[in-house]
Amino acid sequence: MRRVTAIALSAAALAAGVLTGCGPWDRPDEADDGLVLKPMRPGAGEDAPRMYQIQIVRVRHRLRPDAPLEDTWRLLGTTGVPHEKRALWRANDLRLAEGGQLAAERLQALVRETPDRTVRFSRLVIPENHDFVIESGTARPEMTVVWTDAAGRLAGRRFGQATPRFRLVCRRAADDPRAVAIAVVPEVAYGRERVHFRRTDRGYARRTGRDQFTPMDLSAEIRLDPGRMLVLGGRRSSEVSLGATLFFQRRGPDLWEQTLLISARALTPAAAAEADTSRTVDPAVPPPGPPDTGTEPQP
């Protein structure tokens, strides 16, 4: 009787593995890649999942030793990120700040006055609480990165066929439905595409993609009020630091630096269906979006 019961239980376990796409001969790697996020359940009214239109502005300029570069970061305000997190970003040559209409107008003036500066902007529509990536550089055949973790330990790694980028998530702020909370973490995608298994609430999902290196100690969340934008940039105290890898790149004898300006606004379902997701090159820096009526632009 016990033997029959054991056989029945084994058969039931095998059938459950087949239904979830995970049998003893096809078991996914338990190591997770990237962020695991569950999509929000459908709702109505204020609890319904939102769609966000993300505007990404890439400002690139050539560093010239004969021409001092104006420090545009002094035009930006500090974020609500804790001091310890900002210090960790600074230790890895990474910078983050926020700005408004006045900062965008000054950046426009710098673009007009500086010949070695270009602007490219794009838009995309993303569901609330779903992660997406923004590439901060072109693919490289080989990349060496050295970083510092939250414990102060120094580590390094070499990646083949690597692309530097950021992974982000947008969600509504808990205390103000008009504000947007943006979670951001640097990341390196490397290697060739291969099959990955990702844990979900129903088992495992199978997808094809590249391997990812994500230093989760550097994940941060920034709150953006209406009319504000997130600014990401770097320093270059070392050629192999995270900031130097993500935001600086050589083109022949020239060294180019890139700054990312990111803004987000909530969309209604009808507006999301009609939202513009074009990619254009423009000589001006578009503003982060008009603030709500009754609020004044901030520097």
N, C-alpha and C positions, 0 to 999 in steps of 0.2 A: 504493500500500500504506500509506504514511504517512497519507494522507488518510482511509482507511478506519479505521485504528487511532485517529486523533484523534476521529473521529465516534463510535466505540464507547466511548471513554473519556468523552466528553461525555455520552452517553446514560446510562452507568453512574452518573456524578456526579449527573445530574438525577434518576434513579430513587432514589438514596440520599437526596437532598433531600426528595423526596416522602414516602418512608417515615418520615423523622424529623419530618415536618410543617413543613419549612422549605425552601421553594423560592426561586428567585431573585426571584419576585414577592411572597413573603411572608416576608421576612427579619426576625427580631426585632431590637430595639434591643440592642446589646452592653452598654449600661449596665445594671448590676444594681441591683435595688431590694431593700433590706433585707439580711438575712443569708442566705447560701447554706449550707444544712446538708444533708448526706446522711444519710438514715435508716440506723441501724445494722442490720447483717445479722442474721437470726434465729440464735439460738444456744441453748445449753442450760446449765443450772447457773449458775455465777457470771458467765459470759460472756453470758448471755441479756439482751436489752434489757429494761429495767425500766419500770414505770409509776410515776408519782409523783402523789400527791394534793397539790395546791397549795391552801393556805388563804390567802386574801387578806382582810385586815382594813383597812377604811378608817375612820380616826378623823378626823372633821371638827369644827372648833370655830370660833366667831366671836371675832375679835380685839376686845377691849374695852380702850380706853385708860384706863378708870377702874378696871380690875381687872388687876393684874399676873399674867402666866401663868407657872406653874411650868415650869422648864426640864426636861422629861422626858428630854432627851438625856443628862443627867448620870447617869441610871440605866443607860445602855447602855455596852457595851464597844466598843473599836475592833475593826475587822476586820483580816484579814491582807492587805488591799490595800496595795500599795507606797505609800510616802510621796508620790512624784511624782503618782500617780493620785489620791490623796486631795486633794492640793493643787490639782489641775486641777478636781476636783469642787467644791472650796471656792471657787475663782475663778469658777465658774459658778453660785454660790448653791445648790449641791446638797449634800445630806448623806446619808451612809449609815453605819449602825452595826449591831450585833447585840445581842440581849438574850435573856433566858431567863425562867423562871417568875416571878422576883421583879419583873422589869420589867413583865410582863403584869399581875401583881397590883396594882402601883402605878397602871398605866393604868386598870384597872378602878375603883380608888378615885377617880381623877380624873374619870372619866365620871360616877360617882354624885354627886360633889360639885359638878360644874359643870353648870348648866342649859343653857348654850349649846354643848353638845358632843353629837355623835351618832356612832354606830358602825354600820357595815354590813359584813357579811362574806359571803364566797362561797367556794365550793370548785369545783375542776375537776380532771380527771384528764388528765395529759399524758404521752406516751411520752418515754423518755429520749432526749436529744439532738435533740429537736424544739422549734423556737421557738414562743413564744406571746406575746400582748400583754396588758398590764393598763392600762386607761385610767386616767389620773390626774386627769382633768377632763372637763367636758362640751364638746360641739362648740361652736365659736364662729364667727361669720361672717367674722371677720378676726383675725389674730394676728401680732404683730411680735415676733421673737426676736433677741436679741443674745448671742453666745457667744464664748468664748476657746478656741482649739485648743491642742494640745500644744506648738506652737512659740511660744505667747504672742501670736498674731495675733488681733485682734478683728474679728469679722464679724457681719453682721446680714442678716435676710431677713424679708419679709412673706409670710404664707400666707393664702389664702382658704379658707373652709370647713374650718377646722383643728381637730384633736382631739389634745391632748397625751397621751402614753402612754409606757410602757416596754416594751421587748422583752426577753424572758428565755429562757434555756435551762437545763434541769436535767440534770445527769449525776452519776454516782457519783464520789466523791473517789478519787484514785489511790492514796492511802496507807491509806485506811480505808473499807471497803465500807459501813459504817453512816452515814458522813457524806455530805452532798450538796453538790456544787459548783454554784452558781447564777451564771451569766453574765448581766449586765444592762447595758442601754444605753438612754438616753433617746431618744425618737423623736417626730416630729410627722407624723400622717397628714393629708393635705390634698387639696382638690379633689374632683371627682366621681369615681365609680367608672368605671374603663375597663379594657380588656383589657391584660394584661401577659404577657410571655414570660419564663420563669425557667429558667436553665440547670440541667440535671440531669446525672447520669452517663450518661443515654441520649439526650441531645439537649436539647430544650427542652420545658417544660411550660407550658401556657396556663392562665391564671386571670384572674379579674376582681377588681379591688380598687382602692384609692385610692393615689395617689403617697405616698411616704414620704421624710422627711428624717431621716437617722440620723447624728449626729456620732460616728463610730466612735472618735475619740480618747478619748471618755468611756466606752468599754466597760470594764467591770470584772468580776472574778470573785471571789465570796465563798464561802468554805467554811463550811457550817453543820453543827456536830456535833449529835447527837440532842438534842432538847429546846430547840434554839436557834431564833431567828427573825431575819430580815433586816428592818431598818427603813430606809425611804427617806423623806426629807423635804427641805425647802428653806428658804432664807432669802429676804429681799426687800430687798436693797440697791438694786435697780433694778426698776422695773415690767416691764421687757422682758428681764430675765435668764432663763436657763433655769429656775432654781429658782422664781422668781416666776411664770413661765408655767405650770409643771407643778403647783405645789402651792398657789397662791393664786388666788382668784377673787372678784370683787365680785358681791354680790346686793343691788341697790339701794344704799342708803347703807352697808351692812355689808361688811366684808372677812372672808372665811372662809379658813382654812388647813386643809390636809389632810395626814395622815401615813399612809403605807402600811406595814403589817406583813405580812410574807410568810414562811410556813413551808412545808416540804415533807417528805414522808416516802415511802419506797419502799413499793410495794404488790405483793403476789403477783397473778398473773393472776386468780385467783378473787376476791380482794378488790377488784381494779380493776373487775371487772364489777358488783360490788355497792356501789361507793363512792358516797357522797352528794355530789351536785354542786349542792346547793340554794343559793339566795341569800336571805338573811334580814336583817332589821334587828333588832338586839338591844341592850339597854341595857348590856351588859357586853362586855369584850374577852376573847374565848376564849383560853386558853393556847396556846402554840405546839405542844403535844403532850408527852406524858410522855417523859422520857429513858429510855434503856435501864436495866435493872435493874443496880444497883450504882453508878450515877453520881448525883451530887448536883446539884440545880438550882443554876445560877450566876446572878449578878445581871446 
